[in-house]
Amino acid sequence: MYVLGNLIHALAMVLNIAITVYIWIIIIRALLSWVNPDPYNPIVRFLSAVTDPVLSPIRRRMPYLGGLDISPIIVIVILYFLRLFLVPTLLRVAVDLGVTSFFGL
């Protein structure tokens, strides 16, 4: 069970980092939308490709707010909830399975 605990602990740490990085990617995408960047820029294309699959379904369900797009805020709130709920839950499961030391925590 100790090995499974370490696996779950590692999964929780990677999930925490991935959620944090994705939140920053969404913030950068939202900030870039204010300055109307070149759509052929590779960085802009990467940001669009990474965030559009998550933001588009929320945009479709949102009512029209006069051109104001609040879908990044909604996604960030959901990601923060996952980070505050899922990561500690996985860490607790890891502790229950025998992990005694947290490297990096």
C-alpha positions as CSV (number, residue, x, y, z in Angstrom):
1,M,0.0,0.0,0.0
2,Y,3.0,2.3,0.5
3,V,3.7,2.3,-3.2
4,L,0.1,3.2,-4.0
5,G,0.3,6.0,-1.5
6,N,3.4,7.4,-3.2
7,L,1.7,7.1,-6.6
8,I,-1.4,9.0,-5.3
9,H,0.9,11.6,-3.6
10,A,2.8,12.2,-6.9
11,L,-0.5,12.4,-8.8
12,A,-1.7,15.1,-6.4
13,M,1.5,17.1,-6.8
14,V,1.4,16.9,-10.6
15,L,-2.3,17.8,-10.6
16,N,-1.6,20.8,-8.4
17,I,1.2,22.0,-10.8
18,A,-0.9,21.4,-13.9
19,I,-3.9,23.3,-12.6
20,T,-1.7,26.2,-11.6
21,V,0.0,26.3,-15.0
22,Y,-3.4,26.1,-16.8
23,I,-4.8,29.0,-14.7
24,W,-1.8,31.1,-15.7
25,I,-2.3,30.2,-19.4
26,I,-5.9,31.3,-19.2
27,I,-4.9,34.6,-17.5
28,I,-2.3,35.2,-20.2
29,R,-4.9,34.5,-22.9
30,A,-7.4,36.9,-21.3
31,L,-4.8,39.6,-21.1
32,L,-3.7,39.1,-24.7
33,S,-7.3,39.4,-25.9
34,W,-7.3,43.1,-24.7
35,V,-4.5,44.0,-27.1
36,N,-5.7,42.3,-30.2
37,P,-2.6,40.2,-31.0
38,D,-1.6,38.8,-34.4
39,P,-3.7,35.6,-34.8
40,Y,-0.8,33.9,-36.8
41,N,1.7,34.3,-34.0
42,P,2.7,30.8,-32.8
43,I,2.3,31.8,-29.1
44,V,-1.2,33.2,-29.7
45,R,-2.1,30.0,-31.7
46,F,-0.8,27.8,-28.9
47,L,-2.8,29.7,-26.2
48,S,-6.0,29.5,-28.3
49,A,-5.5,25.8,-29.0
50,V,-5.0,25.0,-25.3
51,T,-7.8,27.2,-23.9
52,D,-10.5,27.1,-26.6
53,P,-11.7,23.5,-25.8
54,V,-12.4,24.6,-22.2
55,L,-13.6,28.1,-22.8
56,S,-15.9,27.5,-25.8
57,P,-18.5,25.3,-24.1
58,I,-18.9,27.9,-21.3
59,R,-19.1,30.8,-23.8
60,R,-22.0,29.0,-25.6
61,R,-23.9,28.6,-22.4
62,M,-23.4,32.2,-21.2
63,P,-26.0,34.9,-21.9
64,Y,-24.9,37.9,-23.9
65,L,-23.3,40.4,-21.6
66,G,-22.6,43.2,-24.1
67,G,-19.4,41.9,-25.4
68,L,-17.9,41.1,-22.0
69,D,-16.5,37.5,-21.9
70,I,-16.4,36.2,-18.3
71,S,-15.8,32.6,-19.3
72,P,-12.1,32.8,-18.2
73,I,-13.2,33.9,-14.7
74,I,-15.7,31.0,-14.5
75,V,-13.0,28.4,-15.6
76,I,-10.5,29.9,-13.1
77,V,-13.1,29.6,-10.3
78,I,-13.7,25.9,-11.3
79,L,-10.0,25.2,-11.4
80,Y,-9.4,26.8,-8.0
81,F,-12.2,24.7,-6.6
82,L,-10.6,21.5,-8.0
83,R,-7.3,22.6,-6.6
84,L,-8.7,23.3,-3.2
85,F,-10.8,20.1,-3.1
86,L,-9.2,17.4,-5.2
87,V,-5.5,17.9,-4.3
88,P,-6.0,17.9,-0.5
89,T,-8.3,14.9,-0.9
90,L,-5.7,13.0,-2.8
91,L,-3.0,13.9,-0.3
92,R,-5.2,12.7,2.5
93,V,-5.7,9.4,0.7
94,A,-1.9,9.1,0.3
95,V,-1.4,9.7,4.0
96,D,-4.0,7.0,4.8
97,L,-2.1,4.6,2.5
98,G,1.1,5.1,4.4
99,V,3.0,8.1,2.9
100,T,4.9,9.7,5.8
101,S,7.1,12.3,4.2
102,F,6.1,14.9,1.7
103,F,9.0,16.0,-0.5
104,G,8.2,19.4,-1.8
105,L,5.4,20.2,0.6
